[in-house]
Every structure is written in C-alpha cells, then in structure tokens.
Amino acid sequence: MRKRFQPERAARDVPRQDPRRMPKRQGVPQPHNEALPAAFSNLSARIWDLQQVQTYVVETVEEVLAQRNVPAHRVCSPSLEITIPAIEAMRYSPLRREIAALIASTMDRENADQAHPSFLNILRQLTEDEVRILAAFPSGGRLLPLGNLWRNHADGSTESVHRNIVPASLANLCKSSKRIPQYIDNLCRLQLLHEPNGLKIKDARVYSNLMRQNFVLDLLKDKDLRRHSTLEKRTVALSGMGEAFREACLS
C-alpha cells in the first residue's frame, strides 16, 4: 500500500519571532552613520582659530574706520566688554564683518557710547537675510507698507493665508523669501523694527503693489480665496534701537 506524501511540519513547529525583539544585524551601518562624521568635519573646518580672527579683525576694523572717515586722533582702545565676547562669537558666526564693525564702533572716541553691549547678542540672533532687510530699511521714521492676507469664511471666522507681506524691493534681497514673515517677527521681537499703532500709508497704491507680487497672484488663482480675501493694511518702521544698531554694526 502506497504511503501518502506528508509535508514537513518542522517549519510550522518553530515559533514565530516578534520582529521587534529580533536582534539587530551587526556590521550593517544605519543610513546616516557615514554622513554624520563628514557633516561635523565640514562644520569644524568652518570654525576659525584665534589667529584667523585676529588677522580678520585688524584688517576689517581698519577698513571700517577708514570708510567712516574716523581720524587717527579719535581712535581709542576697543571696549573689552564688547570685544572679548565678540572675538569668540566671530570664530563661528557668518556675520563676521558686522561683528568687526561693532568693535570698530567702540574705537571711535566720539561715538563709542553708541555701541551698546546688547548689539552683540542681537547679532547672534540674526540671519544674513535679516541683516540685508535692516540695511535696506528707510531711516528717519519713514514707514514701509506691510500686509496680512486673510480668508473670510461664511460663519464669520477668518483664516490667515499669508502674514507680513513686504514690498518686492525688500523681499528680493532675501535668499529665503519663504522665511520673510519669520524675519519680520524676529526683527520686531528684537525691537529693531516697530509697528506704529494705527498708522497706515494714505497712498493705496503701495498696498496694491504688495498684492501684485507673483506669490500673492499665485495664491489668488483660487477663485474662492479671491472673492473672500481681505488685505490687512499695516506699516513698519526702523526703531530708535534699530537706527543705532545699524549705525554701529552695518555701516
């Protein structure tokens, strides 16, 4: 009598392993294991040593004082309160020229008191784009238009579509235009810019120009948004602190 074929049962008798408890294979690197050392190696190469800082400071301070037409008899020793932490910050900051300009400001005997110690801490909290915005801002209390675009819903609520829309002339200076709303918030937080309460620019064309920028036109391709949108008209200006900061660090 022929025996019927019986499949092997051994495989089914082995209990299944919980994949969460299975030991990790040794010697198999995780995807980022090789990238991290290289990333940190590149980072360390960008940090200057004190000799590089000293050479740069001497050359740049001399250049700044010459540009400001500071005569030799007005040049004094730099403020230690600012210069010592500034040298350390310069080792890794992308705003090295602005830091050197602050040191130069402490060396002009007639204007040294305008170089406030807080300016170094402010520089540590600024991006290069924010420095470009400050440098381009009109002075003398002149206002720039600023706008918030809102969507109005049928239930009476409103939704923010885009905040802190600035003129194209300012936006075009920034490498990261998507971060402009954050830049304006930060500059106001640091009290370098301020929003005058209730003041608006009478010429409606300046606000119309805000709405003609390409990214706003792209948003308004949505017909529902175009029908139910509102532009909140605001203004922003350089503060007194912003004027002094710009004079000490950006000129």
C-alpha positions as CSV (number, residue, x, y, z in Angstrom):
1,M,0.0,0.0,0.0
2,R,1.5,3.3,-1.1
3,K,2.1,5.9,1.6
4,R,0.6,9.3,1.1
5,F,3.1,12.2,1.0
6,Q,3.2,14.2,4.2
7,P,4.6,17.7,4.1
8,E,7.3,18.5,6.6
9,R,5.9,20.1,9.7
10,A,9.2,21.3,11.2
11,A,8.9,24.8,9.8
12,R,5.4,25.2,11.3
13,D,6.5,23.9,14.6
14,V,9.1,26.7,15.1
15,P,7.5,29.6,17.0
16,R,7.4,32.9,15.1
17,Q,9.8,35.6,16.4
18,D,8.5,39.1,17.2
19,P,10.3,41.3,14.8
20,R,10.5,44.0,17.5
21,R,12.6,41.6,19.6
22,M,14.8,40.3,16.9
23,P,18.5,41.3,17.4
24,K,19.8,43.9,15.0
25,R,22.3,42.6,12.4
26,Q,25.8,43.5,13.4
27,G,28.1,45.4,11.0
28,V,25.2,46.9,8.9
29,P,25.5,50.7,9.2
30,Q,22.5,52.9,9.6
31,P,22.0,55.2,6.6
32,H,23.2,58.3,8.5
33,N,26.2,56.7,10.2
34,E,28.6,57.6,7.4
35,A,27.2,61.0,6.7
36,L,27.3,62.4,10.2
37,P,31.1,62.4,10.7
38,A,31.6,64.1,7.4
39,A,29.0,66.7,8.3
40,F,30.6,67.5,11.6
41,S,34.1,67.5,10.0
42,N,32.9,70.2,7.5
43,L,31.4,72.1,10.3
44,S,34.6,72.2,12.4
45,A,36.6,73.3,9.3
46,R,34.5,76.5,9.2
47,I,35.3,77.5,12.8
48,W,38.2,80.0,12.8
49,D,41.1,79.8,15.3
50,L,42.1,82.9,17.2
51,Q,44.9,83.8,14.8
52,Q,42.5,83.9,11.9
53,V,40.1,86.0,14.0
54,Q,42.9,88.5,15.0
55,T,44.0,88.9,11.4
56,Y,40.5,89.5,10.2
57,V,39.6,91.9,13.0
58,V,42.7,94.1,12.4
59,E,42.1,94.3,8.7
60,T,38.4,94.8,8.8
61,V,38.4,97.4,11.7
62,E,41.0,99.4,9.8
63,E,38.8,99.3,6.7
64,V,35.6,100.3,8.6
65,L,37.3,103.2,10.4
66,A,38.6,104.4,7.1
67,Q,35.2,104.2,5.4
68,R,33.7,106.2,8.3
69,N,36.5,108.8,8.0
70,V,37.5,108.5,11.6
71,P,40.7,110.5,12.1
72,A,43.6,108.9,13.9
73,H,43.3,111.2,16.9
74,R,39.8,109.8,17.6
75,V,40.9,106.1,17.6
76,C,41.0,104.6,21.1
77,S,41.3,101.2,22.6
78,P,38.3,98.9,21.9
79,S,35.8,98.1,24.7
80,L,36.8,94.9,26.4
81,E,33.1,94.4,27.4
82,I,32.2,94.0,23.8
83,T,35.5,92.9,22.1
84,I,36.3,89.8,24.2
85,P,32.9,88.1,23.6
86,A,32.9,89.4,20.1
87,I,36.1,87.7,19.2
88,E,34.7,84.4,20.5
89,A,31.5,84.8,18.5
90,M,33.4,85.7,15.4
91,R,35.0,82.2,15.4
92,Y,31.8,80.7,14.1
93,S,29.4,83.5,13.1
94,P,28.6,84.2,9.5
95,L,28.2,87.9,10.4
96,R,31.9,88.4,11.0
97,R,32.1,91.8,9.2
98,E,29.1,93.1,11.2
99,I,30.8,92.0,14.5
100,A,34.1,93.6,13.4
101,A,32.2,96.8,12.6
102,L,30.8,96.8,16.2
103,I,34.3,96.5,17.6
104,A,35.3,99.4,15.3
105,S,32.4,101.5,16.7
106,T,33.9,101.1,20.2
107,M,37.2,102.5,19.0
108,D,35.8,105.9,17.8
109,R,36.2,108.1,20.8
110,E,33.4,110.5,19.8
111,N,30.8,107.8,19.1
112,A,31.8,104.8,21.2
113,D,28.9,105.2,23.6
114,Q,26.5,104.3,20.7
115,A,27.9,100.8,20.6
116,H,25.6,99.2,23.1
117,P,26.8,95.8,24.6
118,S,23.4,94.3,23.7
119,F,24.2,94.7,20.0
120,L,26.5,91.6,20.1
121,N,23.7,89.5,21.5
122,I,21.4,90.9,18.8
123,L,23.9,89.9,16.1
124,R,23.9,86.3,17.4
125,Q,20.1,86.2,16.8
126,L,20.1,87.5,13.3
127,T,20.3,85.7,9.9
128,E,22.1,87.1,6.9
129,D,18.7,87.8,5.3
130,E,17.6,89.8,8.3
131,V,20.8,91.9,8.1
132,R,20.0,92.6,4.4
133,I,16.5,93.7,5.4
134,L,17.8,96.1,8.1
135,A,20.4,97.6,5.8
136,A,17.8,98.4,3.2
137,F,15.2,99.9,5.5
138,P,14.4,103.6,5.1
139,S,15.6,105.8,8.0
140,G,14.2,108.9,9.6
141,G,11.0,107.3,10.8
142,R,9.7,106.6,7.2
143,L,7.1,103.9,7.0
144,L,7.1,100.8,4.8
145,P,3.8,99.0,3.9
146,L,3.2,95.6,5.4
147,G,0.2,93.4,4.9
148,N,-1.6,90.3,6.1
149,L,-3.8,88.3,3.8
150,W,-6.9,86.8,5.4
151,R,-9.6,84.4,4.1
152,N,-13.2,85.3,5.3
153,H,-15.4,82.3,6.0
154,A,-19.2,82.2,5.8
155,D,-19.5,81.5,9.5
156,G,-17.8,84.8,10.3
157,S,-14.4,83.4,11.1
158,T,-11.2,84.4,9.4
159,E,-8.1,82.3,8.4
160,S,-4.6,83.6,7.9
161,V,-3.4,83.0,4.4
162,H,-0.1,84.9,4.4
163,R,1.5,87.2,7.0
164,N,4.0,90.0,6.8
165,I,3.8,90.7,3.1
166,V,6.6,93.2,2.4
167,P,7.4,95.2,-0.8
168,A,9.1,93.3,-3.5
169,S,12.2,95.5,-3.3
170,L,12.8,94.2,0.2
171,A,11.7,90.6,-0.5
172,N,14.1,90.3,-3.4
173,L,17.1,90.9,-1.1
174,C,16.4,87.6,0.7
175,K,17.8,84.2,-0.2
176,S,14.9,82.5,1.6
177,S,11.8,84.5,0.7
178,K,9.5,81.9,2.4
179,R,11.0,82.9,5.8
180,I,10.2,86.7,5.5
181,P,7.2,86.5,7.8
182,Q,9.5,85.0,10.5
183,Y,12.2,87.6,9.7
184,I,9.8,90.5,10.3
185,D,8.6,88.9,13.6
186,N,12.1,88.4,14.8
187,L,13.2,92.0,13.9
188,C,10.2,93.3,15.8
189,R,10.9,91.0,18.7
190,L,14.4,92.4,19.0
191,Q,12.9,95.9,18.8
192,L,14.9,96.8,15.7
193,L,11.7,97.4,13.8
194,H,8.4,98.5,15.2
195,E,4.8,98.9,14.1
196,P,3.3,102.3,14.7
197,N,-0.1,101.9,16.3
198,G,-2.9,102.6,13.8
199,L,-0.7,104.3,11.2
200,K,-1.3,103.4,7.6
201,I,0.1,104.8,4.3
202,K,-2.6,107.0,2.6
203,D,-1.5,106.1,-0.9
204,A,-3.4,102.9,-1.6
205,R,-1.1,102.0,-4.5
206,V,1.6,100.8,-2.1
207,Y,-0.7,98.2,-0.8
208,S,-1.9,97.3,-4.3
209,N,1.7,96.7,-5.2
210,L,2.0,94.2,-2.3
211,M,-0.8,92.2,-3.9
212,R,0.9,92.2,-7.4
213,Q,3.8,90.1,-6.3
214,N,4.0,86.7,-8.0
215,F,3.4,84.5,-4.9
216,V,0.3,86.5,-4.0
217,L,-1.0,86.3,-7.5
218,D,-0.5,82.5,-7.4
219,L,-2.5,82.4,-4.1
220,L,-5.3,84.4,-5.7
221,K,-5.7,82.0,-8.6
222,D,-8.0,80.2,-6.1
223,K,-11.3,81.9,-7.1
224,D,-12.9,81.3,-3.7
225,L,-10.0,83.0,-1.9
226,R,-10.0,85.9,-4.4
227,R,-13.7,86.5,-3.7
228,H,-13.4,86.2,0.1
229,S,-10.0,87.6,0.9
230,T,-9.1,90.8,2.8
231,L,-5.7,92.5,3.0
232,E,-5.0,93.9,6.5
233,K,-3.0,97.1,5.8
234,R,-0.2,97.7,8.3
235,T,3.1,99.7,8.4
236,V,6.5,99.0,9.9
237,A,9.5,101.3,10.6
238,L,13.0,101.2,11.8
239,S,13.1,101.8,15.6
240,G,15.5,104.1,17.5
241,M,17.3,101.0,18.6
242,G,17.4,99.8,15.0
243,E,18.9,103.1,13.8
244,A,21.7,102.9,16.4
245,F,22.3,99.2,15.7
246,R,22.6,99.8,12.0
247,E,24.9,102.7,12.5
248,A,27.2,100.7,14.8
249,C,27.2,97.3,13.0
250,L,26.1,97.7,9.4
251,S,27.7,100.9,8.2
